[in-house]
Amino acid sequence: MSQHPGQRLPPTLRHWRDWQSVFYMLILPLIVWWQWSHGFNLILYGIELFLTLGVGVIHHNHTHVRMWWGRWTNRATDYWLTLLQGHPTFVFWPAHVANHHRFRHGPRDLARTYRPDFGGDTNHLWGYLIHPLQAAVVLYPLFFRWLNNLRLRWPGAFRYCMGQYALWLGSWGFFLWLDWQKALIFIIVPQLHGLHWLLATNYLQHAHADGRPLSRAQRNTPGIELNYARNFEGLVNPLLFNIGLHTAHHECPHAHWSDLTTLHERIYRQRVTPALNEGGLLPYMGRVFVLGLIWPAARTQPQMPPDAVK
């Protein structure tokens, strides 16, 4: 399609599968609005809580592969996701891209699950529940350092990030002013639920995985296992944008989420030890976090020797 000077094309998605993302981003505020206006509905509230998980994954995916062709449409999506998530979008850059993807759960990954001050190399219910708070403690200083660097070197980008903070906190202040009880029930608690799950996903995907670093050459050698992440192959993937196929995502971070199924099945599944390729997410959590409380055989085994944990 040709474009004349000054002509603006309509917003266009880069990949048609992201209509699922757009649907989630539109239906979530509609459900919040309906309950705010008509009262609490258990079924709708359950859907809302699920959609807060979906928004977290969309937030993540939009960082790796921008949804739209247009620059300003992507920026508007950043702000919309900030409103829906209840936290600025920019944090994915320092915490996820520059830290987690760079170091792949290795000793330099700030939020690695086996940190000694996190309790060591564990995989149990308490570790899952507390990991988001532990991660926030070590990641927020990283955000502040990153923001200060932006302030000194790229003031325009700094203002863009500060705009996200202003939008998030301003929205909470506005809705608390309108009705603090409704704001807590219908907006803030669901958003905190989504944020907890977003950070706890790191624990689901990496607890008891092998954080020993591999070189690029080793990762590109077919015979060497890639055991730094756990994969889930159940319904979590069509519902939540293939979030369970974590090894393929780490190895191909710029691949669209819809391509991860093929990458996982053809290339990466066989390069992961069977103990780290799980079926459904909920059966895994029930087995490891609930049944594992009383039955040791239900628990996972660490992939790293104790002397490698640091």
Steps between C-alpha positions, in 0.01 A plus 500: 500500500645835401491791740493864391695758703302598808257210459433303817418132462255342746654307792607159372598196703829338407352153551136399470521276809531812712128558456478264799716747694284793390186312606641440849604866526150618412286250689684545832404867557145426380464233771638742759259770386199264507572388857572856612158601367291192586677331789722200567446195279692186592531366145606834356745552785657162429534595132651833604762327714589274209525797264746671736727201433449544128584870516826416674597266217392756236713757683795262476438412135458863396845572643665231288299543180308825459137437412450777244680637197444858612734656758231708667257208511762299685558786742128530563495125567779548754281745689187287466686197637632715784140584593383139473800347678525752780871547442717678240586315182862613490606269786520207259804655335741514798357204694405256228691575179826642638509271804301177472542437128860608504605268785242218458449415866875498550699633797478858369119491463381722786171316548633144459292270715794333675655811657624422853301794638190356329543173689726319255406250230141420596173412330207500741181689580654759732775573247238557233291730718788712632706522180321809361582699814860377497535589134354847554755572774796430269348637179377840614853634565576389143203705374621807686854468363364453150270800531782716632713401202214598268463832681866580442538367145155484336267749672225442245489127581511587870192721463326223308559259791395759757181550300421134556550537874278809501227320306507195726505682833264768373247236394514335842457835670206592278309175552572496873358852515186392310435199724787345697319173567412439135848609397658243730267214407466551126831664402786489748464148642463340153801697376709389798386144429624534143831651611555223754443236235723684252794492742418154638512362145877534524487251787273262310727504196840489670484355853723189516622565143870514417636854528857419406588732210554372147695678229335592173696222329371246754141616456536460124635145533207256453631235739524732800190520717335835577378439852472853636121512457190287547238466224124445532314344209136515610208741462699788646649554154195569279340698783809700602698551181739202525644623828581141593750444217779676678814344355395585144421854611839544667688367199291700252388810694407692186274225366129578515327307775289310246818346352618350829293181462684402183839599643434300817380187321761494224812626674499564873284234664757229439778725631344519846521220754157327530472609865468862381234434234170500689144453379236731645590790726222441756573126537866589550416754772263258670757222497807699604358770725209315665563126481871564545429634849433145620641271228871543419470307173277777360772762538744602228872435524763774457688495171807667651747343742504678839847642448383682185229697683606857567 
